[in-house]
Amino acid sequence: MDASLAGFQSATDLAKQLITLATGSLALSITFTKDIIKTNVPVVTWPLKIAWVSWLASVCFGIWTMMALTGMIFKVTEAADASKPVTYAASVSIPALLQILTFLLGIALLILHGAKMLRLKTGSSQS
């Protein structure tokens, strides 16, 4: 039983870390947006805005994952059969997968935004 609870703890820790990284990425990108907008270079903001929504969704999916993990722990401790392996139900795996995917989407969109801004900046400095 301790091994299964350790698995739940690891899954909870991963969800917490992704929530922390998503909120940190969101906060930092919002903080530095004002510096980007002050430049005379045309600004491409759609990837950044979608990244913000994606990170916010990742946080929501992370909270959903942690709530589902809490419910699964209660089910596992109630049916204390050590011979049966503990598997994560769809109620845990679906929000966990969505949390990871939306977090990675936000990172990819931030990279896309940076690449587009660099291309615009180098294009305007050559003119």
Backbone bond lengths (Angstrom), bond angles and torsions (degrees), N, CA, C in turn:
res aa  C-N    CA-C-N  psi(-1)  N-CA   C-N-CA  omega(-1)  CA-C   N-CA-C  phi
1 M - - - 1.454 - - 1.531 110.91 -
2 D 1.319 117.70 -34.60 1.454 119.94 -179.62 1.520 111.97 -65.19
3 A 1.339 116.70 -34.22 1.461 119.95 178.59 1.527 110.80 -65.73
4 S 1.315 117.49 -39.91 1.464 119.62 179.56 1.530 110.73 -68.69
5 L 1.309 116.70 -37.89 1.468 119.13 177.33 1.525 111.05 -67.67
6 A 1.332 116.98 -32.32 1.461 120.09 175.95 1.527 110.24 -65.77
7 G 1.337 116.67 -36.50 1.459 119.98 175.71 1.509 112.09 -63.84
8 F 1.320 116.59 -40.85 1.466 120.25 176.64 1.529 110.76 -64.66
9 Q 1.321 116.71 -38.49 1.469 120.29 178.83 1.524 110.63 -64.65
10 S 1.331 116.59 -40.92 1.467 120.09 178.14 1.523 111.22 -64.27
11 A 1.328 116.82 -42.62 1.465 120.28 178.60 1.527 110.74 -64.30
12 T 1.317 116.93 -39.61 1.464 120.95 177.69 1.527 110.66 -64.97
13 D 1.326 116.47 -41.65 1.467 120.17 178.63 1.527 111.53 -63.06
14 L 1.331 117.03 -40.22 1.463 119.99 177.82 1.525 110.61 -63.22
15 A 1.321 117.07 -43.98 1.462 120.42 178.40 1.532 110.58 -61.11
16 K 1.330 116.59 -42.18 1.473 120.25 178.68 1.523 111.35 -63.88
17 Q 1.327 117.25 -41.91 1.464 120.27 -179.85 1.521 111.53 -64.53
18 L 1.329 116.60 -41.55 1.463 118.88 178.45 1.523 111.49 -67.69
19 I 1.328 117.61 -35.51 1.461 120.11 175.60 1.526 109.80 -62.86
20 T 1.317 116.38 -44.28 1.468 120.68 179.54 1.525 111.30 -63.16
21 L 1.330 117.09 -45.69 1.463 120.33 179.60 1.525 111.75 -64.96
22 A 1.321 117.48 -39.31 1.460 120.46 179.88 1.526 111.13 -66.47
23 T 1.326 117.14 -44.23 1.471 118.75 179.71 1.528 110.90 -68.40
24 G 1.320 117.18 -36.14 1.465 120.16 176.93 1.518 111.81 -65.82
25 S 1.323 116.81 -43.99 1.468 120.83 177.81 1.515 110.70 -62.88
26 L 1.315 116.09 -41.74 1.458 121.11 178.30 1.529 110.78 -61.93
27 A 1.319 116.39 -47.76 1.465 120.35 -178.66 1.530 112.03 -64.41
28 L 1.324 116.91 -44.45 1.467 119.37 -179.35 1.521 112.17 -66.39
29 S 1.316 117.04 -41.91 1.462 118.13 -178.92 1.525 111.29 -68.06
30 I 1.316 117.71 -35.70 1.466 119.76 176.38 1.526 110.34 -68.19
31 T 1.328 116.94 -39.70 1.463 120.98 -179.38 1.521 111.81 -61.23
32 F 1.334 117.00 -42.89 1.458 119.73 -175.75 1.523 113.60 -88.58
33 T 1.303 118.24 -3.15 1.463 121.00 178.48 1.521 110.71 -65.43
34 K 1.308 117.39 -36.09 1.470 119.17 -179.71 1.519 111.33 -62.81
35 D 1.338 117.92 -31.70 1.461 120.42 177.50 1.525 111.14 -72.23
36 I 1.320 116.60 -33.73 1.466 120.72 179.90 1.526 110.40 -70.62
37 I 1.324 116.24 -40.57 1.464 120.51 -176.22 1.528 111.19 -69.30
38 K 1.327 118.70 -26.97 1.462 121.81 -179.01 1.526 112.67 -70.92
39 T 1.329 118.56 -15.81 1.463 120.58 -178.29 1.520 110.46 -72.74
40 N 1.329 115.92 162.35 1.462 121.09 178.97 1.524 112.32 -86.18
41 V 1.313 116.67 1.05 1.462 122.21 179.84 1.524 108.83 -81.51
42 P 1.338 118.00 139.66 1.468 118.31 174.36 1.534 109.85 -58.92
43 V 1.310 115.65 141.51 1.460 120.83 -173.35 1.529 109.97 -109.71
44 V 1.329 115.38 130.52 1.463 121.96 173.93 1.526 106.24 -98.76
45 T 1.331 116.85 111.52 1.463 119.06 -174.30 1.520 114.69 -108.21
46 W 1.333 118.59 -12.62 1.466 118.57 -174.64 1.523 113.08 -61.37
47 P 1.346 120.84 -39.55 1.473 116.97 178.41 1.527 112.39 -65.24
48 L 1.312 115.59 -35.24 1.455 120.05 -179.11 1.530 110.91 -68.65
49 K 1.308 117.16 -41.89 1.465 120.47 179.29 1.529 111.51 -65.40
50 I 1.333 116.46 -40.54 1.465 119.31 177.70 1.532 110.13 -68.29
51 A 1.335 117.41 -34.98 1.471 120.70 176.45 1.524 110.26 -62.34
52 W 1.327 117.24 -41.30 1.467 120.26 178.90 1.522 111.06 -61.96
53 V 1.319 116.56 -44.55 1.468 120.24 178.52 1.529 109.75 -64.15
54 S 1.316 116.59 -39.32 1.464 120.94 -179.92 1.522 111.06 -64.05
55 W 1.323 117.14 -43.59 1.474 119.91 178.69 1.523 111.23 -67.09
56 L 1.314 117.14 -37.45 1.463 120.04 176.49 1.531 110.16 -63.85
57 A 1.320 116.67 -41.44 1.462 120.45 175.93 1.525 111.01 -63.89
58 S 1.320 116.92 -37.69 1.470 120.80 178.31 1.525 111.04 -62.25
59 V 1.313 116.67 -40.71 1.467 120.45 177.19 1.531 109.89 -63.25
60 C 1.324 116.79 -44.26 1.474 120.25 179.62 1.527 110.89 -63.38
61 F 1.335 117.04 -43.13 1.462 119.81 177.69 1.524 111.16 -65.66
62 G 1.332 117.09 -32.89 1.467 120.24 177.03 1.515 112.23 -65.95
63 I 1.311 116.07 -40.87 1.469 119.82 176.68 1.526 110.03 -65.00
64 W 1.331 116.14 -40.86 1.457 120.91 176.73 1.535 110.78 -61.29
65 T 1.319 116.22 -42.14 1.468 120.90 178.03 1.522 111.29 -60.78
66 M 1.319 116.26 -45.79 1.468 119.67 -179.07 1.521 111.36 -65.10
67 M 1.314 117.10 -37.33 1.464 119.96 176.98 1.532 110.74 -66.09
68 A 1.340 116.68 -41.19 1.467 120.44 178.78 1.530 110.84 -66.44
69 L 1.334 116.80 -37.95 1.467 120.10 177.35 1.522 111.19 -63.83
70 T 1.309 116.36 -38.80 1.465 120.12 177.33 1.520 110.71 -61.53
71 G 1.319 116.53 -43.66 1.458 119.99 177.22 1.521 112.57 -63.92
72 M 1.339 116.45 -38.26 1.468 119.97 178.88 1.525 111.38 -67.15
73 I 1.328 117.64 -36.02 1.469 120.41 179.42 1.519 109.71 -62.60
74 F 1.333 116.93 -41.09 1.463 119.54 178.66 1.525 110.83 -63.34
75 K 1.339 117.29 -40.16 1.461 120.14 178.86 1.530 111.05 -65.81
76 V 1.324 117.44 -39.98 1.467 121.26 -178.37 1.517 110.94 -68.84
77 T 1.316 117.45 -40.73 1.465 119.60 -178.66 1.532 111.78 -73.36
78 E 1.335 117.35 -27.97 1.465 119.73 176.98 1.527 110.96 -71.05
79 A 1.322 117.25 -44.39 1.468 121.95 179.44 1.518 108.18 -98.89
80 A 1.301 116.64 74.73 1.464 122.21 -173.92 1.525 111.21 -80.11
81 D 1.326 116.30 70.62 1.458 121.78 176.58 1.524 107.43 -106.29
82 A 1.312 116.52 104.09 1.460 121.57 -174.82 1.522 112.95 -68.85
83 S 1.325 117.70 -18.43 1.465 119.84 -178.13 1.527 112.60 -79.18
84 K 1.326 117.56 -20.32 1.455 120.88 -179.52 1.528 109.90 -91.54
85 P 1.337 116.93 128.63 1.462 118.37 177.11 1.528 110.83 -70.78
86 V 1.301 115.31 148.91 1.463 120.80 -179.76 1.525 107.91 -92.89
87 T 1.314 115.75 123.39 1.458 120.68 175.19 1.524 108.31 -119.29
88 Y 1.317 115.00 149.71 1.454 119.58 179.31 1.513 109.68 -79.10
89 A 1.301 116.04 132.03 1.459 121.30 178.99 1.525 109.09 -76.99
90 A 1.312 115.03 169.43 1.463 120.41 177.68 1.526 110.82 -61.01
91 S 1.327 116.37 -26.37 1.469 119.59 179.29 1.526 111.63 -65.56
92 V 1.336 117.28 -19.57 1.468 121.32 176.71 1.523 110.46 -102.75
93 S 1.317 117.29 -45.07 1.461 119.82 -172.96 1.528 113.31 -69.51
94 I 1.318 117.70 -34.04 1.471 119.47 180.00 1.529 111.95 -67.06
95 P 1.332 119.99 -52.00 1.474 117.09 178.42 1.532 112.67 -66.18
96 A 1.330 117.38 -30.92 1.466 119.43 178.51 1.525 110.32 -65.93
97 L 1.320 116.55 -43.88 1.464 120.62 177.67 1.524 110.82 -63.90
98 L 1.325 117.01 -42.99 1.466 120.54 178.22 1.525 111.43 -63.65
99 Q 1.331 117.25 -36.39 1.457 120.34 177.84 1.524 110.60 -63.34
100 I 1.316 116.45 -46.50 1.467 120.38 -179.01 1.524 110.63 -64.87
101 L 1.332 116.98 -45.42 1.465 120.50 -177.88 1.527 112.57 -64.89
102 T 1.325 117.57 -42.48 1.469 119.08 179.55 1.522 111.43 -69.51
103 F 1.331 117.34 -33.19 1.464 119.49 175.79 1.531 110.10 -64.91
104 L 1.324 117.19 -47.13 1.465 120.79 179.72 1.522 111.47 -65.00
105 L 1.330 117.38 -35.92 1.462 120.63 175.67 1.530 110.72 -61.54
106 G 1.330 116.62 -42.71 1.461 120.19 177.77 1.519 112.15 -61.83
107 I 1.323 116.99 -41.23 1.471 120.71 178.07 1.525 110.18 -64.53
108 A 1.339 117.07 -44.81 1.464 120.92 179.69 1.531 111.00 -61.55
109 L 1.322 116.78 -40.26 1.462 120.24 179.10 1.523 111.78 -69.04
110 L 1.315 117.55 -34.33 1.468 119.87 175.80 1.526 110.44 -65.42
111 I 1.323 116.56 -41.09 1.467 120.40 176.82 1.523 110.10 -63.96
112 L 1.341 117.27 -42.56 1.461 121.20 177.15 1.525 110.93 -60.39
113 H 1.325 116.30 -43.28 1.469 120.33 178.30 1.527 110.27 -60.57
114 G 1.325 116.94 -45.92 1.466 120.36 178.77 1.517 112.23 -61.44
115 A 1.327 116.99 -42.15 1.463 120.43 179.17 1.525 111.05 -64.21
116 K 1.334 117.05 -42.87 1.466 120.56 179.17 1.526 111.08 -65.28
117 M 1.316 116.71 -39.21 1.468 119.55 179.20 1.531 110.85 -67.23
118 L 1.331 116.99 -40.19 1.465 119.45 177.50 1.524 110.95 -64.71
119 R 1.322 117.09 -40.36 1.462 120.70 179.36 1.529 110.06 -64.49
120 L 1.344 116.75 -41.79 1.466 119.73 178.46 1.519 111.37 -66.41
121 K 1.334 116.08 -39.64 1.460 120.19 -178.49 1.518 110.81 -67.78
122 T 1.327 117.60 -43.73 1.466 119.52 179.31 1.520 110.73 -70.28
123 G 1.336 117.32 -33.75 1.465 120.71 177.69 1.515 112.50 -67.44
124 S 1.333 117.57 -37.74 1.468 120.60 -179.29 1.525 111.72 -78.23
125 S 1.342 117.97 -26.57 1.466 120.05 179.63 1.520 111.33 -78.79
126 Q 1.345 118.12 -22.99 1.456 121.40 178.07 1.516 111.65 -80.29
127 S 1.327 117.16 -22.20 1.483 120.54 -176.93 1.494 112.02 -73.41
